[in-house]
Amino acid sequence: MSIPILKHGRTLIVSLQSEPTDAEFVELQHELAQRVTTTHANGVLIDVTALEVLDSFATRTLREIGQTVTLCGARAAIVGVQPEVAFAMAQLGLSLDGMLTALDLEEGLALLHAQPGVGVVT
Amino acid sequence: MSISSCIAIRADVDIITARQRGRDLGVELGFPKTDLALIATAISELARNILTYAGEGEIEIALEDVGGRRGLVIVARDQGPGIADLALALQDGYSTSRSLGIGLPGVRRLMDEFDVVSEPGSGTVVKATKWQ
């Protein structure tokens, strides 16, 4: 696995450091679904602070990751979309509709844990 | 044109290389951060179009200087099937691949100038410019 997935309580955390290729994004999608199932995680946090571009493919894959992990019983949040990246996405008509978004990792964790049943250690 | 760079687009990693080169040239020209993101995103979408529709091609990134006014030019070139109905391809929300694209209208919105030359069977050339 080229993109590391960390576990904190029942939350999985992915910090995208270098720009992932399309193949790595798709691999991450599959890996996260697996890990949610095997670790009984109920939250997934993806940090995109370091990314300078979120194009149509990246956006679509992030949305699909959100749908996939939701189907597996968890909630996903995207954190750290940079203002200029958000501006370019809006110009293109791209959105992360249906996903939780937050400013940074800390607020993302708080947001996930504010969701009913998420982050509860049982 | 003093500075230019040409990147062959054959695989998904080339998309990343192309947009990083575009960004680097944009930084060199002193573009603000917002424009750098627009330029990098436009390159990403154009390179993706090449892979999706033509399989391979190239992205050229160059500095343009017209009477002291400087801009960054992206030229996306392929020898693919070409675009049968250009007017339709430039319509918002239109895509023949049904999968990825925000398509050409999206790229047009990101840049200041935009031009497409394409004939069925003879490939496609897209030229997009961001002025300073």
Interface residues (C-beta under 8 A of the other chain):
Chain A: E19 T21 D22 A23 E52 V53 L54 D55 S56 F57 R60 Q82 P83 E84 V85 F87 A88 M89 Q91 L92 G93 L94
Chain B: D12 V13 I15 I16 R19 Q20 R23 K33 T34 L36 A37 L38 A40 T41 S44 E45 R48 L100 G101 I102 G106 R109 L110
